[in-house]
Amino acid sequence: MTLLGLGGGKSPDGELAVGFRRGWPNRFKLVLSSAGGAAVAFAAAELLEKQPREGFTLLLQWGPWPFIALVALALAGSIMSRLSETVQTTFEAVVKSSQQGAEAQGSIAGALTRLADQGGRQAQQVERLAIYAAQEFPSVYERFDKQDLALGELATLVRSIVIVQRGAGDK
């Protein structure tokens, strides 16, 4: 497992680049900020002051929709900003969770590597014992053969003693 690099893996860092999505609500905020609103109000005041007839005619033609659109854009910018912060917080939580998962996987890989090493050592010990037993079996069989011969000779002696005693008892 150490050959696979599972034991000492580096966990990924938690920086997540969201790209263009991160900045576009901020651009809306800049356009719809108080300075932007003041600029629109100043331009409308200048138009109504210098050319009131054309300005009121333009306002009557447009109706309230430009103001409603500006308010809607300001609200949408605020909502999008909060949504962006929520998404960013969610991504940070996902990245942190992924980091913790990677660290846990790294520690599991380390534990499995240690278990595999320990199992390998135990397998080597069993192999050594098997080799030792295989080397010792011929000498054990030799001893058994010698004991069989000795017991055979002893049995022959006992028979001959028994025969001698029977023969001595007949006389």
Phi and psi in radians as a Rosetta constraint file:
Dihedral C 1 N 2 CA 2 C 2 CIRCULARHARMONIC -1.219 0.35
Dihedral N 2 CA 2 C 2 N 3 CIRCULARHARMONIC -0.443 0.35
Dihedral C 2 N 3 CA 3 C 3 CIRCULARHARMONIC -1.167 0.35
Dihedral N 3 CA 3 C 3 N 4 CIRCULARHARMONIC -0.523 0.35
Dihedral C 3 N 4 CA 4 C 4 CIRCULARHARMONIC -1.393 0.35
Dihedral N 4 CA 4 C 4 N 5 CIRCULARHARMONIC -0.201 0.35
Dihedral C 4 N 5 CA 5 C 5 CIRCULARHARMONIC 1.375 0.35
Dihedral N 5 CA 5 C 5 N 6 CIRCULARHARMONIC 0.444 0.35
Dihedral C 5 N 6 CA 6 C 6 CIRCULARHARMONIC -1.461 0.35
Dihedral N 6 CA 6 C 6 N 7 CIRCULARHARMONIC -0.433 0.35
Dihedral C 6 N 7 CA 7 C 7 CIRCULARHARMONIC -1.333 0.35
Dihedral N 7 CA 7 C 7 N 8 CIRCULARHARMONIC -0.668 0.35
Dihedral C 7 N 8 CA 8 C 8 CIRCULARHARMONIC -2.034 0.35
Dihedral N 8 CA 8 C 8 N 9 CIRCULARHARMONIC 0.661 0.35
Dihedral C 8 N 9 CA 9 C 9 CIRCULARHARMONIC -1.204 0.35
Dihedral N 9 CA 9 C 9 N 10 CIRCULARHARMONIC 2.629 0.35
Dihedral C 9 N 10 CA 10 C 10 CIRCULARHARMONIC -1.656 0.35
Dihedral N 10 CA 10 C 10 N 11 CIRCULARHARMONIC 2.317 0.35
Dihedral C 10 N 11 CA 11 C 11 CIRCULARHARMONIC -1.360 0.35
Dihedral N 11 CA 11 C 11 N 12 CIRCULARHARMONIC 2.577 0.35
Dihedral C 11 N 12 CA 12 C 12 CIRCULARHARMONIC -1.197 0.35
Dihedral N 12 CA 12 C 12 N 13 CIRCULARHARMONIC 2.612 0.35
Dihedral C 12 N 13 CA 13 C 13 CIRCULARHARMONIC -1.416 0.35
Dihedral N 13 CA 13 C 13 N 14 CIRCULARHARMONIC 2.802 0.35
Dihedral C 13 N 14 CA 14 C 14 CIRCULARHARMONIC -1.599 0.35
Dihedral N 14 CA 14 C 14 N 15 CIRCULARHARMONIC 0.232 0.35
Dihedral C 14 N 15 CA 15 C 15 CIRCULARHARMONIC -1.439 0.35
Dihedral N 15 CA 15 C 15 N 16 CIRCULARHARMONIC 2.178 0.35
Dihedral C 15 N 16 CA 16 C 16 CIRCULARHARMONIC -2.153 0.35
Dihedral N 16 CA 16 C 16 N 17 CIRCULARHARMONIC 2.046 0.35
Dihedral C 16 N 17 CA 17 C 17 CIRCULARHARMONIC -1.541 0.35
Dihedral N 17 CA 17 C 17 N 18 CIRCULARHARMONIC 2.057 0.35
Dihedral C 17 N 18 CA 18 C 18 CIRCULARHARMONIC -1.492 0.35
Dihedral N 18 CA 18 C 18 N 19 CIRCULARHARMONIC -0.367 0.35
Dihedral C 18 N 19 CA 19 C 19 CIRCULARHARMONIC 1.553 0.35
Dihedral N 19 CA 19 C 19 N 20 CIRCULARHARMONIC -2.464 0.35
Dihedral C 19 N 20 CA 20 C 20 CIRCULARHARMONIC -1.161 0.35
Dihedral N 20 CA 20 C 20 N 21 CIRCULARHARMONIC -0.431 0.35
Dihedral C 20 N 21 CA 21 C 21 CIRCULARHARMONIC -1.102 0.35
Dihedral N 21 CA 21 C 21 N 22 CIRCULARHARMONIC -0.476 0.35
Dihedral C 21 N 22 CA 22 C 22 CIRCULARHARMONIC -1.214 0.35
Dihedral N 22 CA 22 C 22 N 23 CIRCULARHARMONIC -0.563 0.35
Dihedral C 22 N 23 CA 23 C 23 CIRCULARHARMONIC -1.771 0.35
Dihedral N 23 CA 23 C 23 N 24 CIRCULARHARMONIC -0.274 0.35
Dihedral C 23 N 24 CA 24 C 24 CIRCULARHARMONIC -1.202 0.35
Dihedral N 24 CA 24 C 24 N 25 CIRCULARHARMONIC -0.590 0.35
Dihedral C 24 N 25 CA 25 C 25 CIRCULARHARMONIC -1.131 0.35
Dihedral N 25 CA 25 C 25 N 26 CIRCULARHARMONIC -0.551 0.35
Dihedral C 25 N 26 CA 26 C 26 CIRCULARHARMONIC -1.145 0.35
Dihedral N 26 CA 26 C 26 N 27 CIRCULARHARMONIC -0.601 0.35
Dihedral C 26 N 27 CA 27 C 27 CIRCULARHARMONIC -1.167 0.35
Dihedral N 27 CA 27 C 27 N 28 CIRCULARHARMONIC -0.683 0.35
Dihedral C 27 N 28 CA 28 C 28 CIRCULARHARMONIC -1.094 0.35
Dihedral N 28 CA 28 C 28 N 29 CIRCULARHARMONIC -0.699 0.35
Dihedral C 28 N 29 CA 29 C 29 CIRCULARHARMONIC -1.079 0.35
Dihedral N 29 CA 29 C 29 N 30 CIRCULARHARMONIC -0.694 0.35
Dihedral C 29 N 30 CA 30 C 30 CIRCULARHARMONIC -1.113 0.35
Dihedral N 30 CA 30 C 30 N 31 CIRCULARHARMONIC -0.769 0.35
Dihedral C 30 N 31 CA 31 C 31 CIRCULARHARMONIC -1.157 0.35
Dihedral N 31 CA 31 C 31 N 32 CIRCULARHARMONIC -0.689 0.35
Dihedral C 31 N 32 CA 32 C 32 CIRCULARHARMONIC -1.676 0.35
Dihedral N 32 CA 32 C 32 N 33 CIRCULARHARMONIC 0.245 0.35
Dihedral C 32 N 33 CA 33 C 33 CIRCULARHARMONIC -1.231 0.35
Dihedral N 33 CA 33 C 33 N 34 CIRCULARHARMONIC 3.113 0.35
Dihedral C 33 N 34 CA 34 C 34 CIRCULARHARMONIC -1.105 0.35
Dihedral N 34 CA 34 C 34 N 35 CIRCULARHARMONIC -0.595 0.35
Dihedral C 34 N 35 CA 35 C 35 CIRCULARHARMONIC -1.154 0.35
Dihedral N 35 CA 35 C 35 N 36 CIRCULARHARMONIC -0.697 0.35
Dihedral C 35 N 36 CA 36 C 36 CIRCULARHARMONIC -1.141 0.35
Dihedral N 36 CA 36 C 36 N 37 CIRCULARHARMONIC -0.747 0.35
Dihedral C 36 N 37 CA 37 C 37 CIRCULARHARMONIC -1.120 0.35
Dihedral N 37 CA 37 C 37 N 38 CIRCULARHARMONIC -0.674 0.35
Dihedral C 37 N 38 CA 38 C 38 CIRCULARHARMONIC -1.146 0.35
Dihedral N 38 CA 38 C 38 N 39 CIRCULARHARMONIC -0.660 0.35
Dihedral C 38 N 39 CA 39 C 39 CIRCULARHARMONIC -1.136 0.35
Dihedral N 39 CA 39 C 39 N 40 CIRCULARHARMONIC -0.734 0.35
Dihedral C 39 N 40 CA 40 C 40 CIRCULARHARMONIC -1.136 0.35
Dihedral N 40 CA 40 C 40 N 41 CIRCULARHARMONIC -0.763 0.35
Dihedral C 40 N 41 CA 41 C 41 CIRCULARHARMONIC -1.120 0.35
Dihedral N 41 CA 41 C 41 N 42 CIRCULARHARMONIC -0.713 0.35
Dihedral C 41 N 42 CA 42 C 42 CIRCULARHARMONIC -1.121 0.35
Dihedral N 42 CA 42 C 42 N 43 CIRCULARHARMONIC -0.737 0.35
Dihedral C 42 N 43 CA 43 C 43 CIRCULARHARMONIC -1.124 0.35
Dihedral N 43 CA 43 C 43 N 44 CIRCULARHARMONIC -0.716 0.35
Dihedral C 43 N 44 CA 44 C 44 CIRCULARHARMONIC -1.137 0.35
Dihedral N 44 CA 44 C 44 N 45 CIRCULARHARMONIC -0.721 0.35
Dihedral C 44 N 45 CA 45 C 45 CIRCULARHARMONIC -1.131 0.35
Dihedral N 45 CA 45 C 45 N 46 CIRCULARHARMONIC -0.723 0.35
Dihedral C 45 N 46 CA 46 C 46 CIRCULARHARMONIC -1.097 0.35
Dihedral N 46 CA 46 C 46 N 47 CIRCULARHARMONIC -0.731 0.35
Dihedral C 46 N 47 CA 47 C 47 CIRCULARHARMONIC -1.111 0.35
Dihedral N 47 CA 47 C 47 N 48 CIRCULARHARMONIC -0.789 0.35
Dihedral C 47 N 48 CA 48 C 48 CIRCULARHARMONIC -1.227 0.35
Dihedral N 48 CA 48 C 48 N 49 CIRCULARHARMONIC -0.520 0.35
Dihedral C 48 N 49 CA 49 C 49 CIRCULARHARMONIC -1.342 0.35
Dihedral N 49 CA 49 C 49 N 50 CIRCULARHARMONIC -0.756 0.35
Dihedral C 49 N 50 CA 50 C 50 CIRCULARHARMONIC -1.466 0.35
Dihedral N 50 CA 50 C 50 N 51 CIRCULARHARMONIC -0.645 0.35
Dihedral C 50 N 51 CA 51 C 51 CIRCULARHARMONIC -2.338 0.35
Dihedral N 51 CA 51 C 51 N 52 CIRCULARHARMONIC 1.297 0.35
Dihedral C 51 N 52 CA 52 C 52 CIRCULARHARMONIC -1.128 0.35
Dihedral N 52 CA 52 C 52 N 53 CIRCULARHARMONIC -0.655 0.35
Dihedral C 52 N 53 CA 53 C 53 CIRCULARHARMONIC -1.133 0.35
Dihedral N 53 CA 53 C 53 N 54 CIRCULARHARMONIC -0.841 0.35
Dihedral C 53 N 54 CA 54 C 54 CIRCULARHARMONIC -1.178 0.35
Dihedral N 54 CA 54 C 54 N 55 CIRCULARHARMONIC -0.636 0.35
Dihedral C 54 N 55 CA 55 C 55 CIRCULARHARMONIC -1.127 0.35
Dihedral N 55 CA 55 C 55 N 56 CIRCULARHARMONIC -0.808 0.35
Dihedral C 55 N 56 CA 56 C 56 CIRCULARHARMONIC -1.196 0.35
Dihedral N 56 CA 56 C 56 N 57 CIRCULARHARMONIC -0.630 0.35
Dihedral C 56 N 57 CA 57 C 57 CIRCULARHARMONIC -1.088 0.35
Dihedral N 57 CA 57 C 57 N 58 CIRCULARHARMONIC -0.754 0.35
Dihedral C 57 N 58 CA 58 C 58 CIRCULARHARMONIC -1.109 0.35
Dihedral N 58 CA 58 C 58 N 59 CIRCULARHARMONIC -0.742 0.35
Dihedral C 58 N 59 CA 59 C 59 CIRCULARHARMONIC -1.124 0.35
Dihedral N 59 CA 59 C 59 N 60 CIRCULARHARMONIC -0.692 0.35
Dihedral C 59 N 60 CA 60 C 60 CIRCULARHARMONIC -1.172 0.35
Dihedral N 60 CA 60 C 60 N 61 CIRCULARHARMONIC -0.660 0.35
Dihedral C 60 N 61 CA 61 C 61 CIRCULARHARMONIC -1.188 0.35
Dihedral N 61 CA 61 C 61 N 62 CIRCULARHARMONIC -0.745 0.35
Dihedral C 61 N 62 CA 62 C 62 CIRCULARHARMONIC -1.301 0.35
Dihedral N 62 CA 62 C 62 N 63 CIRCULARHARMONIC -0.665 0.35
Dihedral C 62 N 63 CA 63 C 63 CIRCULARHARMONIC 1.377 0.35
Dihedral N 63 CA 63 C 63 N 64 CIRCULARHARMONIC -2.828 0.35
Dihedral C 63 N 64 CA 64 C 64 CIRCULARHARMONIC -1.433 0.35
Dihedral N 64 CA 64 C 64 N 65 CIRCULARHARMONIC -0.066 0.35
Dihedral C 64 N 65 CA 65 C 65 CIRCULARHARMONIC -1.081 0.35
Dihedral N 65 CA 65 C 65 N 66 CIRCULARHARMONIC -0.678 0.35
Dihedral C 65 N 66 CA 66 C 66 CIRCULARHARMONIC -1.064 0.35
Dihedral N 66 CA 66 C 66 N 67 CIRCULARHARMONIC -0.682 0.35
Dihedral C 66 N 67 CA 67 C 67 CIRCULARHARMONIC -1.220 0.35
Dihedral N 67 CA 67 C 67 N 68 CIRCULARHARMONIC -0.703 0.35
Dihedral C 67 N 68 CA 68 C 68 CIRCULARHARMONIC -1.101 0.35
Dihedral N 68 CA 68 C 68 N 69 CIRCULARHARMONIC -0.696 0.35
Dihedral C 68 N 69 CA 69 C 69 CIRCULARHARMONIC -1.129 0.35
Dihedral N 69 CA 69 C 69 N 70 CIRCULARHARMONIC -0.706 0.35
Dihedral C 69 N 70 CA 70 C 70 CIRCULARHARMONIC -1.114 0.35
Dihedral N 70 CA 70 C 70 N 71 CIRCULARHARMONIC -0.750 0.35
Dihedral C 70 N 71 CA 71 C 71 CIRCULARHARMONIC -1.132 0.35
Dihedral N 71 CA 71 C 71 N 72 CIRCULARHARMONIC -0.738 0.35
Dihedral C 71 N 72 CA 72 C 72 CIRCULARHARMONIC -1.094 0.35
Dihedral N 72 CA 72 C 72 N 73 CIRCULARHARMONIC -0.721 0.35
Dihedral C 72 N 73 CA 73 C 73 CIRCULARHARMONIC -1.123 0.35
Dihedral N 73 CA 73 C 73 N 74 CIRCULARHARMONIC -0.680 0.35
Dihedral C 73 N 74 CA 74 C 74 CIRCULARHARMONIC -1.129 0.35
Dihedral N 74 CA 74 C 74 N 75 CIRCULARHARMONIC -0.761 0.35
Dihedral C 74 N 75 CA 75 C 75 CIRCULARHARMONIC -1.140 0.35
Dihedral N 75 CA 75 C 75 N 76 CIRCULARHARMONIC -0.746 0.35
Dihedral C 75 N 76 CA 76 C 76 CIRCULARHARMONIC -1.104 0.35
Dihedral N 76 CA 76 C 76 N 77 CIRCULARHARMONIC -0.686 0.35
Dihedral C 76 N 77 CA 77 C 77 CIRCULARHARMONIC -1.085 0.35
Dihedral N 77 CA 77 C 77 N 78 CIRCULARHARMONIC -0.726 0.35
Dihedral C 77 N 78 CA 78 C 78 CIRCULARHARMONIC -1.136 0.35
Dihedral N 78 CA 78 C 78 N 79 CIRCULARHARMONIC -0.770 0.35
Dihedral C 78 N 79 CA 79 C 79 CIRCULARHARMONIC -1.122 0.35
Dihedral N 79 CA 79 C 79 N 80 CIRCULARHARMONIC -0.757 0.35
Dihedral C 79 N 80 CA 80 C 80 CIRCULARHARMONIC -1.134 0.35
Dihedral N 80 CA 80 C 80 N 81 CIRCULARHARMONIC -0.617 0.35
Dihedral C 80 N 81 CA 81 C 81 CIRCULARHARMONIC -1.122 0.35
Dihedral N 81 CA 81 C 81 N 82 CIRCULARHARMONIC -0.795 0.35
Dihedral C 81 N 82 CA 82 C 82 CIRCULARHARMONIC -1.138 0.35
Dihedral N 82 CA 82 C 82 N 83 CIRCULARHARMONIC -0.675 0.35
Dihedral C 82 N 83 CA 83 C 83 CIRCULARHARMONIC -1.120 0.35
Dihedral N 83 CA 83 C 83 N 84 CIRCULARHARMONIC -0.701 0.35
Dihedral C 83 N 84 CA 84 C 84 CIRCULARHARMONIC -1.091 0.35
Dihedral N 84 CA 84 C 84 N 85 CIRCULARHARMONIC -0.734 0.35
Dihedral C 84 N 85 CA 85 C 85 CIRCULARHARMONIC -1.125 0.35
Dihedral N 85 CA 85 C 85 N 86 CIRCULARHARMONIC -0.689 0.35
Dihedral C 85 N 86 CA 86 C 86 CIRCULARHARMONIC -1.124 0.35
Dihedral N 86 CA 86 C 86 N 87 CIRCULARHARMONIC -0.784 0.35
Dihedral C 86 N 87 CA 87 C 87 CIRCULARHARMONIC -1.107 0.35
Dihedral N 87 CA 87 C 87 N 88 CIRCULARHARMONIC -0.726 0.35
Dihedral C 87 N 88 CA 88 C 88 CIRCULARHARMONIC -1.094 0.35
Dihedral N 88 CA 88 C 88 N 89 CIRCULARHARMONIC -0.761 0.35
Dihedral C 88 N 89 CA 89 C 89 CIRCULARHARMONIC -1.090 0.35
Dihedral N 89 CA 89 C 89 N 90 CIRCULARHARMONIC -0.713 0.35
Dihedral C 89 N 90 CA 90 C 90 CIRCULARHARMONIC -1.118 0.35
Dihedral N 90 CA 90 C 90 N 91 CIRCULARHARMONIC -0.782 0.35
Dihedral C 90 N 91 CA 91 C 91 CIRCULARHARMONIC -1.091 0.35
Dihedral N 91 CA 91 C 91 N 92 CIRCULARHARMONIC -0.692 0.35
Dihedral C 91 N 92 CA 92 C 92 CIRCULARHARMONIC -1.098 0.35
Dihedral N 92 CA 92 C 92 N 93 CIRCULARHARMONIC -0.689 0.35
Dihedral C 92 N 93 CA 93 C 93 CIRCULARHARMONIC -1.150 0.35
Dihedral N 93 CA 93 C 93 N 94 CIRCULARHARMONIC -0.698 0.35
Dihedral C 93 N 94 CA 94 C 94 CIRCULARHARMONIC -1.136 0.35
Dihedral N 94 CA 94 C 94 N 95 CIRCULARHARMONIC -0.740 0.35
Dihedral C 94 N 95 CA 95 C 95 CIRCULARHARMONIC -1.123 0.35
Dihedral N 95 CA 95 C 95 N 96 CIRCULARHARMONIC -0.749 0.35
Dihedral C 95 N 96 CA 96 C 96 CIRCULARHARMONIC -1.107 0.35
Dihedral N 96 CA 96 C 96 N 97 CIRCULARHARMONIC -0.734 0.35
Dihedral C 96 N 97 CA 97 C 97 CIRCULARHARMONIC -1.115 0.35
Dihedral N 97 CA 97 C 97 N 98 CIRCULARHARMONIC -0.709 0.35
Dihedral C 97 N 98 CA 98 C 98 CIRCULARHARMONIC -1.119 0.35
Dihedral N 98 CA 98 C 98 N 99 CIRCULARHARMONIC -0.693 0.35
Dihedral C 98 N 99 CA 99 C 99 CIRCULARHARMONIC -1.086 0.35
Dihedral N 99 CA 99 C 99 N 100 CIRCULARHARMONIC -0.800 0.35
Dihedral C 99 N 100 CA 100 C 100 CIRCULARHARMONIC -1.100 0.35
Dihedral N 100 CA 100 C 100 N 101 CIRCULARHARMONIC -0.686 0.35
Dihedral C 100 N 101 CA 101 C 101 CIRCULARHARMONIC -1.109 0.35
Dihedral N 101 CA 101 C 101 N 102 CIRCULARHARMONIC -0.723 0.35
Dihedral C 101 N 102 CA 102 C 102 CIRCULARHARMONIC -1.143 0.35
Dihedral N 102 CA 102 C 102 N 103 CIRCULARHARMONIC -0.699 0.35
Dihedral C 102 N 103 CA 103 C 103 CIRCULARHARMONIC -1.126 0.35
Dihedral N 103 CA 103 C 103 N 104 CIRCULARHARMONIC -0.711 0.35
Dihedral C 103 N 104 CA 104 C 104 CIRCULARHARMONIC -1.118 0.35
Dihedral N 104 CA 104 C 104 N 105 CIRCULARHARMONIC -0.728 0.35
Dihedral C 104 N 105 CA 105 C 105 CIRCULARHARMONIC -1.110 0.35
Dihedral N 105 CA 105 C 105 N 106 CIRCULARHARMONIC -0.658 0.35
Dihedral C 105 N 106 CA 106 C 106 CIRCULARHARMONIC -1.109 0.35
Dihedral N 106 CA 106 C 106 N 107 CIRCULARHARMONIC -0.739 0.35
Dihedral C 106 N 107 CA 107 C 107 CIRCULARHARMONIC -1.230 0.35
Dihedral N 107 CA 107 C 107 N 108 CIRCULARHARMONIC -0.604 0.35
Dihedral C 107 N 108 CA 108 C 108 CIRCULARHARMONIC -1.131 0.35
Dihedral N 108 CA 108 C 108 N 109 CIRCULARHARMONIC -0.739 0.35
Dihedral C 108 N 109 CA 109 C 109 CIRCULARHARMONIC -1.087 0.35
Dihedral N 109 CA 109 C 109 N 110 CIRCULARHARMONIC -0.697 0.35
Dihedral C 109 N 110 CA 110 C 110 CIRCULARHARMONIC -1.106 0.35
Dihedral N 110 CA 110 C 110 N 111 CIRCULARHARMONIC -0.747 0.35
Dihedral C 110 N 111 CA 111 C 111 CIRCULARHARMONIC -1.127 0.35
Dihedral N 111 CA 111 C 111 N 112 CIRCULARHARMONIC -0.730 0.35
Dihedral C 111 N 112 CA 112 C 112 CIRCULARHARMONIC -1.141 0.35
Dihedral N 112 CA 112 C 112 N 113 CIRCULARHARMONIC -0.633 0.35
Dihedral C 112 N 113 CA 113 C 113 CIRCULARHARMONIC -1.116 0.35
Dihedral N 113 CA 113 C 113 N 114 CIRCULARHARMONIC -0.773 0.35
Dihedral C 113 N 114 CA 114 C 114 CIRCULARHARMONIC -1.096 0.35
Dihedral N 114 CA 114 C 114 N 115 CIRCULARHARMONIC -0.732 0.35
Dihedral C 114 N 115 CA 115 C 115 CIRCULARHARMONIC -1.093 0.35
Dihedral N 115 CA 115 C 115 N 116 CIRCULARHARMONIC -0.723 0.35
Dihedral C 115 N 116 CA 116 C 116 CIRCULARHARMONIC -1.135 0.35
Dihedral N 116 CA 116 C 116 N 117 CIRCULARHARMONIC -0.702 0.35
Dihedral C 116 N 117 CA 117 C 117 CIRCULARHARMONIC -1.119 0.35
Dihedral N 117 CA 117 C 117 N 118 CIRCULARHARMONIC -0.746 0.35
Dihedral C 117 N 118 CA 118 C 118 CIRCULARHARMONIC -1.137 0.35
Dihedral N 118 CA 118 C 118 N 119 CIRCULARHARMONIC -0.751 0.35
Dihedral C 118 N 119 CA 119 C 119 CIRCULARHARMONIC -1.089 0.35
Dihedral N 119 CA 119 C 119 N 120 CIRCULARHARMONIC -0.634 0.35
Dihedral C 119 N 120 CA 120 C 120 CIRCULARHARMONIC -1.138 0.35
Dihedral N 120 CA 120 C 120 N 121 CIRCULARHARMONIC -0.726 0.35
Dihedral C 120 N 121 CA 121 C 121 CIRCULARHARMONIC -1.127 0.35
Dihedral N 121 CA 121 C 121 N 122 CIRCULARHARMONIC -0.733 0.35
Dihedral C 121 N 122 CA 122 C 122 CIRCULARHARMONIC -1.126 0.35
Dihedral N 122 CA 122 C 122 N 123 CIRCULARHARMONIC -0.691 0.35
Dihedral C 122 N 123 CA 123 C 123 CIRCULARHARMONIC -1.108 0.35
Dihedral N 123 CA 123 C 123 N 124 CIRCULARHARMONIC -0.665 0.35
Dihedral C 123 N 124 CA 124 C 124 CIRCULARHARMONIC -1.140 0.35
Dihedral N 124 CA 124 C 124 N 125 CIRCULARHARMONIC -0.684 0.35
Dihedral C 124 N 125 CA 125 C 125 CIRCULARHARMONIC -1.136 0.35
Dihedral N 125 CA 125 C 125 N 126 CIRCULARHARMONIC -0.748 0.35
Dihedral C 125 N 126 CA 126 C 126 CIRCULARHARMONIC -1.099 0.35
Dihedral N 126 CA 126 C 126 N 127 CIRCULARHARMONIC -0.707 0.35
Dihedral C 126 N 127 CA 127 C 127 CIRCULARHARMONIC -1.107 0.35
Dihedral N 127 CA 127 C 127 N 128 CIRCULARHARMONIC -0.742 0.35
Dihedral C 127 N 128 CA 128 C 128 CIRCULARHARMONIC -1.087 0.35
Dihedral N 128 CA 128 C 128 N 129 CIRCULARHARMONIC -0.751 0.35
Dihedral C 128 N 129 CA 129 C 129 CIRCULARHARMONIC -1.104 0.35
Dihedral N 129 CA 129 C 129 N 130 CIRCULARHARMONIC -0.688 0.35
Dihedral C 129 N 130 CA 130 C 130 CIRCULARHARMONIC -1.151 0.35
Dihedral N 130 CA 130 C 130 N 131 CIRCULARHARMONIC -0.705 0.35
Dihedral C 130 N 131 CA 131 C 131 CIRCULARHARMONIC -1.144 0.35
Dihedral N 131 CA 131 C 131 N 132 CIRCULARHARMONIC -0.749 0.35
Dihedral C 131 N 132 CA 132 C 132 CIRCULARHARMONIC -1.077 0.35
Dihedral N 132 CA 132 C 132 N 133 CIRCULARHARMONIC -0.804 0.35
Dihedral C 132 N 133 CA 133 C 133 CIRCULARHARMONIC -1.082 0.35
Dihedral N 133 CA 133 C 133 N 134 CIRCULARHARMONIC -0.712 0.35
Dihedral C 133 N 134 CA 134 C 134 CIRCULARHARMONIC -1.134 0.35
Dihedral N 134 CA 134 C 134 N 135 CIRCULARHARMONIC -0.603 0.35
Dihedral C 134 N 135 CA 135 C 135 CIRCULARHARMONIC -1.298 0.35
Dihedral N 135 CA 135 C 135 N 136 CIRCULARHARMONIC -0.544 0.35
Dihedral C 135 N 136 CA 136 C 136 CIRCULARHARMONIC -1.453 0.35
Dihedral N 136 CA 136 C 136 N 137 CIRCULARHARMONIC -0.420 0.35
Dihedral C 136 N 137 CA 137 C 137 CIRCULARHARMONIC -1.012 0.35
Dihedral N 137 CA 137 C 137 N 138 CIRCULARHARMONIC -0.739 0.35
Dihedral C 137 N 138 CA 138 C 138 CIRCULARHARMONIC -1.041 0.35
Dihedral N 138 CA 138 C 138 N 139 CIRCULARHARMONIC -0.700 0.35
Dihedral C 138 N 139 CA 139 C 139 CIRCULARHARMONIC -1.213 0.35
Dihedral N 139 CA 139 C 139 N 140 CIRCULARHARMONIC -0.593 0.35
Dihedral C 139 N 140 CA 140 C 140 CIRCULARHARMONIC -1.128 0.35
Dihedral N 140 CA 140 C 140 N 141 CIRCULARHARMONIC -0.748 0.35
Dihedral C 140 N 141 CA 141 C 141 CIRCULARHARMONIC -1.122 0.35
Dihedral N 141 CA 141 C 141 N 142 CIRCULARHARMONIC -0.656 0.35
Dihedral C 141 N 142 CA 142 C 142 CIRCULARHARMONIC -1.065 0.35
Dihedral N 142 CA 142 C 142 N 143 CIRCULARHARMONIC -0.769 0.35
Dihedral C 142 N 143 CA 143 C 143 CIRCULARHARMONIC -1.082 0.35
Dihedral N 143 CA 143 C 143 N 144 CIRCULARHARMONIC -0.759 0.35
Dihedral C 143 N 144 CA 144 C 144 CIRCULARHARMONIC -1.061 0.35
Dihedral N 144 CA 144 C 144 N 145 CIRCULARHARMONIC -0.707 0.35
Dihedral C 144 N 145 CA 145 C 145 CIRCULARHARMONIC -1.115 0.35
Dihedral N 145 CA 145 C 145 N 146 CIRCULARHARMONIC -0.742 0.35
Dihedral C 145 N 146 CA 146 C 146 CIRCULARHARMONIC -1.110 0.35
Dihedral N 146 CA 146 C 146 N 147 CIRCULARHARMONIC -0.710 0.35
Dihedral C 146 N 147 CA 147 C 147 CIRCULARHARMONIC -1.127 0.35
Dihedral N 147 CA 147 C 147 N 148 CIRCULARHARMONIC -0.697 0.35
Dihedral C 147 N 148 CA 148 C 148 CIRCULARHARMONIC -1.072 0.35
Dihedral N 148 CA 148 C 148 N 149 CIRCULARHARMONIC -0.741 0.35
Dihedral C 148 N 149 CA 149 C 149 CIRCULARHARMONIC -1.126 0.35
Dihedral N 149 CA 149 C 149 N 150 CIRCULARHARMONIC -0.770 0.35
Dihedral C 149 N 150 CA 150 C 150 CIRCULARHARMONIC -1.122 0.35
Dihedral N 150 CA 150 C 150 N 151 CIRCULARHARMONIC -0.730 0.35
Dihedral C 150 N 151 CA 151 C 151 CIRCULARHARMONIC -1.146 0.35
Dihedral N 151 CA 151 C 151 N 152 CIRCULARHARMONIC -0.648 0.35
Dihedral C 151 N 152 CA 152 C 152 CIRCULARHARMONIC -1.109 0.35
Dihedral N 152 CA 152 C 152 N 153 CIRCULARHARMONIC -0.778 0.35
Dihedral C 152 N 153 CA 153 C 153 CIRCULARHARMONIC -1.122 0.35
Dihedral N 153 CA 153 C 153 N 154 CIRCULARHARMONIC -0.722 0.35
Dihedral C 153 N 154 CA 154 C 154 CIRCULARHARMONIC -1.095 0.35
Dihedral N 154 CA 154 C 154 N 155 CIRCULARHARMONIC -0.736 0.35
Dihedral C 154 N 155 CA 155 C 155 CIRCULARHARMONIC -1.098 0.35
Dihedral N 155 CA 155 C 155 N 156 CIRCULARHARMONIC -0.694 0.35
Dihedral C 155 N 156 CA 156 C 156 CIRCULARHARMONIC -1.114 0.35
Dihedral N 156 CA 156 C 156 N 157 CIRCULARHARMONIC -0.750 0.35
Dihedral C 156 N 157 CA 157 C 157 CIRCULARHARMONIC -1.095 0.35
Dihedral N 157 CA 157 C 157 N 158 CIRCULARHARMONIC -0.746 0.35
Dihedral C 157 N 158 CA 158 C 158 CIRCULARHARMONIC -1.100 0.35
Dihedral N 158 CA 158 C 158 N 159 CIRCULARHARMONIC -0.716 0.35
Dihedral C 158 N 159 CA 159 C 159 CIRCULARHARMONIC -1.103 0.35
Dihedral N 159 CA 159 C 159 N 160 CIRCULARHARMONIC -0.764 0.35
Dihedral C 159 N 160 CA 160 C 160 CIRCULARHARMONIC -1.158 0.35
Dihedral N 160 CA 160 C 160 N 161 CIRCULARHARMONIC -0.610 0.35
Dihedral C 160 N 161 CA 161 C 161 CIRCULARHARMONIC -1.163 0.35
Dihedral N 161 CA 161 C 161 N 162 CIRCULARHARMONIC -0.749 0.35
Dihedral C 161 N 162 CA 162 C 162 CIRCULARHARMONIC -1.101 0.35
Dihedral N 162 CA 162 C 162 N 163 CIRCULARHARMONIC -0.715 0.35
Dihedral C 162 N 163 CA 163 C 163 CIRCULARHARMONIC -1.152 0.35
Dihedral N 163 CA 163 C 163 N 164 CIRCULARHARMONIC -0.729 0.35
Dihedral C 163 N 164 CA 164 C 164 CIRCULARHARMONIC -1.129 0.35
Dihedral N 164 CA 164 C 164 N 165 CIRCULARHARMONIC -0.734 0.35
Dihedral C 164 N 165 CA 165 C 165 CIRCULARHARMONIC -1.176 0.35
Dihedral N 165 CA 165 C 165 N 166 CIRCULARHARMONIC -0.641 0.35
Dihedral C 165 N 166 CA 166 C 166 CIRCULARHARMONIC -1.160 0.35
Dihedral N 166 CA 166 C 166 N 167 CIRCULARHARMONIC -0.717 0.35
Dihedral C 166 N 167 CA 167 C 167 CIRCULARHARMONIC -1.173 0.35
Dihedral N 167 CA 167 C 167 N 168 CIRCULARHARMONIC -0.600 0.35
Dihedral C 167 N 168 CA 168 C 168 CIRCULARHARMONIC -1.329 0.35
Dihedral N 168 CA 168 C 168 N 169 CIRCULARHARMONIC -0.515 0.35
Dihedral C 168 N 169 CA 169 C 169 CIRCULARHARMONIC -1.345 0.35
Dihedral N 169 CA 169 C 169 N 170 CIRCULARHARMONIC -0.374 0.35
Dihedral C 169 N 170 CA 170 C 170 CIRCULARHARMONIC -1.365 0.35
Dihedral N 170 CA 170 C 170 N 171 CIRCULARHARMONIC -0.446 0.35
